[in-house]
Amino acid sequence: MNFNFLSPVQDLVLAHNQLLSNQVLGRKLKIHSAQHGIPDLDDVQIAVIGVLENRNDVNYIGEEFQLSEIRKALYGLFPGNWYLNIADLGDIKKGNTVEDTYFALRTTVSELLEKKIIPVIIGGSQDLTFPVYRAYDELAPMVNIVNVDKSFDLGDSSKPIKNNSFLGKVILEEPYNLFNYATIGYQTYFNSQEEIDLMDKLHFEAYRLGEIINNISFVEPIMRDANIVSIDLQSVRSSELSTKQKYSPNGFDGREICAISRYAGISNKVSSFGLFEYKPSKDDEATSMLMAQVIWYFIEGVNCRVKDDDFADDRNYKKYIVLVDDDELTFYKSNKTGRWWVEIPFLPNVNNKLKRHTLLPCMHEDYLSACNGKIPERWYKAYKKNSL
């Protein structure tokens, strides 16, 4: 394994870790240290990586940052009844250029994915989602990204990539591997009407903050279809965060962002998870503790994963067929977990992206809506995208 880009966890964090109870998470991790080097990853399922890159932040003014406070908070939490092995591989430092950092992150994530290890990336600016996406180039023909964010981050793709415009680069740069992009918790006043219209035109999914807060379980089927989950800390309301991190009085509270993170962990498809836009300040405890808890809930979710989407054996599911206008919708319900899917039909005359029947995760409410003659919006968008 080539992990030359990773620098070890700081000695002050390791010294702090030695003072903690033997039962805490920090005492159970495999940690990349200057003394012992990179740990053996053969039986590791999750790896934490810090990325100290923020130069493509639109507000960057030369400030440096470290992740030691987040690590201290994470190490001090007690693990759940977990069976997974977790490593902390240290940090990817800034390269000579931002492109150097991107290359290092892309290479590291790609190697972890090949070893079936889920990278948990703690970072500076959210444009780091782009090299994470590119790490899948050789591994997956189509990738779904879920962005937990106040805005879509579309921006102007003709301009250099920034933390508020990385999606334009994801959509327009070859190879075209993006199948679906969903934004959870966007706030209308942070997005131009043109961007909102473009999201709709591309049949991407966009869920407003109020919609999600009213029913947080709405996030589960969206996450169930995601490969990459990217969380922007600016989606969290300012009352939950430290001074420098405060951005908007509206956003998710601590409980909601942790629930969203747990849904990401439970998803069998999610293979990388990123937490971005960290800005440390002197009164840092609230932000670093919240980030540690968000990571804790993601790991908790991964520990609770259940393989329930095997539809080869009809003893594993119940099948329901609903007629809505001229469309026949086929729903599947797992006997193991009670989770629902709806079939997106294969269109034989169209050069579609999937070439097969595809099952789209959905909710029981979508089935009930179909029974009442209403086509679920997620089904409609997937169907339209499939027929492009």
N, C-alpha and C positions, 0 to 999 in steps of 0.2 A: 504494500500500500504506500502511495506517495502522498504524505501529508506534510510536505516541506513548508507549506504556507502557514502552518499553525504555530503560534507562539504559546508557551505554557501559561497556565493559570498563575496569577501573581502570587508571590510568596506570602504577602500579607494576608491574602484570602485563605491560603492553606494554613497559616499560623492561627488565624481566627477559627478555622474549621476544627483544629485540634482541641480547642477549648470547649467544643460543643458535646452534648450527650452522645453516647454511642448509638442511640436509636435514630438520630436525625438522618435526613437524606444525604447530607454532605459526607457522612461517614460510610455510606453505602455505595457512593459513586466511584467509578473508575476515572481518575483525574489525570490529565496531562500535566505533569510537573517538570520543572527544570531538572530536578534530581533523578526522576525515574523515566522521563521521556513519555512518548505516547503509549497508552495502555493497550493491552491485547483486546481486540474488538470481536473475537470469534463468537462470543455468546452475548453480544450487546445488541439491543433492539432500538434504542433511542440515543442520539448523541447531541449534546448542546454545543453550539458554536457561536462565539461572539464575532461580530464584524465591525471594526472600528472605523467605518467609512461614512462620512457625511458631506463630502465636498459637492455633491450634486443636489444638496438641499438649496432651494431657491433663496433661502435666508442665510446661507453659510457666510460667516465672517471670519473664518480661520480658527474657530474654537476646536479644541481637542476634547475627547471624553474617554472614560474608562467604564467598564461594566462590573467593577469589583463590588459595588453596593448591591447590585441585583444578585450576584453570586452569593454574597453573605446571607442575604434574605432567603434565597432558595435553599442553600445548604442547611439553614436552621429550621426548615419545615420538616415535620415528621411525615414519612411516606405512608400511603394507605396500605391495604393488604395486597401489595403488588407482587407480581411474579417476574416482571421485566427487569433486565439489566440495563443500567443507564450509565453513559460516560459523559464527562465534560472535556472536550478536546481543546479548550483554550480559545484563543482569538486569531482571526485573520486581521493583521494590521494593515494600515493604509499602504498601498503600493506607490510607486513613483507617480503613476497616473491612476485615475479612477478605473480606467480600462484594465490596468494590472490587478486591481482589487477584484473587479468583475471576473477576470480569468481565474484568479485564485479561488473565489467562491464557487464559480461554476464547476471547476475541476473537483473541488472537495465534495460538493453536494453530489455530483455525478458518481464519484467513487463510493460514497456512502449508500446511495440508492442501489448501486450494483450489488452491494453487500446486504441489501434488504434492511438497512438501518435508516430510521426516520431522523433526518436532521431537524433540530429545533434551533432556529437562527435568531439571535438577539442582535439587533442592529441599530445603526444610525438611520440614515434616510431610506425611504421606502422604495426608491429606484432599485435597491438591491433585489427586489422581486424579479427584475428582468434577468439577471444572470442565473437565479434559481430556476426560472422557466426554461432558460437555454440549457440547463443541465439535463433536461429530459429529451433533448434532440435525438440522441441515439437510443433512447430507452422506451419512448412511448410515441405512437403515431399521432395521437390527439390528446391534448391536455386541457383540463378544466381548472380555472383559477377562481377562488372566492376571495374577495377583498372586503374586509370589515373596515369601513372608512366613511368619513363625512362627505367625501367627493369621489368622482369616478377616476380621476387622474388620467384623463384622456389627453388633454393638452394639444399642442401643435406638433405633430410628428415630424415636421420638416426642420424643427429646431433641435438643438442638442438635448439629450435626455436629462430630465430633472425629476425630483421626487414627486412633483405634481403632474407629470406628463409621461410616465413610463409606459402606460397602457398603449399609447399610440405606437410606440416602438414594438411592443409585443404583437400588436395586430398586423403591422405593415412590414416587418422585417422577415425575410425568408430564413429558414424554412417556416411555412405557415402551419404551426402545430396547435394553435389555440382553437379549441372547439367551442367552449362556453366560458363566459366571464360573468360573474355575479357580484354585485356590490350590496353589502348588508349594512343598513343604517345610514344611507346617504341623507343629507339635509339639503333641501331644495335651494335655499339661499346661498349655498356654497357652490352651486353648479349652474352654468349658463343654460338657457333653454335649448340652445343648439346642441350642447352635449347630451342633455336629456333626450332630445329627439333622435340623436345619432345612436344612443344606446338602444332605443326602441327599434330603429331601422335595422340595426345589426342583430336584432332578436336576442340581445343580451338581457340578463335579469338585473333588475334594480329594485331594492326594497327600502322604503323610507324608514327613518328612525322610529316614527310613531307606530308604524305597521308592525315592526319587530317587537317593540316594547309591549304592545298590547297582547302579543302571543309569542313568547320567546321560543316555544317549541317549533314554530314555523321555520326556524333555522335548520332543524335536523335533516329534512330531505335535501336541502340545498347543499349542506356539508357532505351528505352521503354520496354525492356525485363529484366531489372536488378531489383533485390531486394535490394542488398547492393551496394553502391557506395563508393569507398575508393580512396581518392586523396592524392598522395605523393607530398609534396611541391617541391621535387627535380625535378619534371617534369616541373617546371617553370624556365625560363632562369634567369641567375644571375643578369642581368641588372635591373630586376624588384624588386629585393629583398635587404634586409639589409645585413650588412657585414657577420655575422655568417651564414646566410641562403644561401649565394651564393654557387652554386655548379658547374653548367655547363653553358657556354655561349650560348648553344643551349637549346631550350625548348619552352613551350608555353609563350606567352606574357600575360599581365594582362587581356586584352580584351578577348582573347581566353579561358583562364581558367574560366573566369566568364560566357562565353557563354556555356561552357561544363557543368558548375554547374547549369545553368538555364535549360538546356536540362534534367539534372538529376531530377530537381524539377518538370518539366512538366510531366514526366513519371508517369502514374497511379500506376505502380508496385513498384517504389522505396520506401522502407519503413524504410531505415536507410542510413545516409549520414555521412561520416567521412573525416576529414581533418587532415593529420598527418605530422610528421617530422618537427614540429615547433621548431626552435632554436632561442630564443630571443637574441638580442645584444643591445649594448648601443644606436645605431642609429636605433631603432626598428620600426620607424613610417611606413616605406614602407611595411614591411612584415605584421605587424598587421593590417594595413589598407587594404592591399590586401586580407587577410584572412577574414576580416569583410565584404568586398564587395563580396567575393565568397559565404559566408553564406547568405548575402542579396539577391544575385541572385538565390540561391537555394530556399529561402522562396518565392521570387517573382514567380518562376516557379511553386511551389506547389499551389500558389494562382490562377494560370492560368490553372490548370488541367481541362480537359474535358473528361467525360466518353464517349468514342467513339468506344469501342470494343464490343458492343452488337450486335452479328450477328444472334440472334434468329429471329429478325424482318427484313425481306428483304427490308423494306423501308429505313433502316438505312445505306445501303451500295450498292455499285455496284460490281458485280462479273465479273471477266475476266478470261477466260481459254486460256492458251497458250500452244501449242505443241512444245517441244524442243527435237529433236531426238526422243527417245522412251518415254520421260517423259512428263506427262501432268501436267503443273503447274497452280494452281488456285490462282488468286490474288483477294484481296478484297480492296476496297477503301471506306473509311468512307465518307458519305455525309455531316457529321457534320464538320469534320476537314480537310478532304482531305488526311489523313494519309493512308498509304498502309500496307497490310499484305500479306504474301504468305503462303499457306497451306503446312505443312509437312505431307505427307501421313502416315497413320497407316499401319504398316507391320504385318499382322496377324500371320506369321509363326515365328516371332522373339520375344524373351523376351525383348521387348523394354521398355524404362524407362517411357514412357508417356501413353501408352495404349489407345490412342485416337488420332483423328486428332488434330494437334497442329497448331496454327497460329503464324508465325514468323514475327515480325515487319520488314518492309523493306522500300525502297524508290521508288519513281516513276521511277528513273533511272534503278532499278532492273527489273521492268516490261518492260521498253523499251529494256533492254539487252536481256530479254527472247524473246521479239518479234523479235529480230535480231539473234535468235538462240544461245544465250549464257546463260548458267545456272548461276544464281547468286551464288557467293562463299559462302555467309552466308547460303543459302538454302542447298548447297551441304554439308557443315560442319554439319549442324543440322541434315540433312538426315543420314549422316554417323554415327553420335553420337547416333541417334535414333535407328540405326540398330545394335549397338554393342551388 
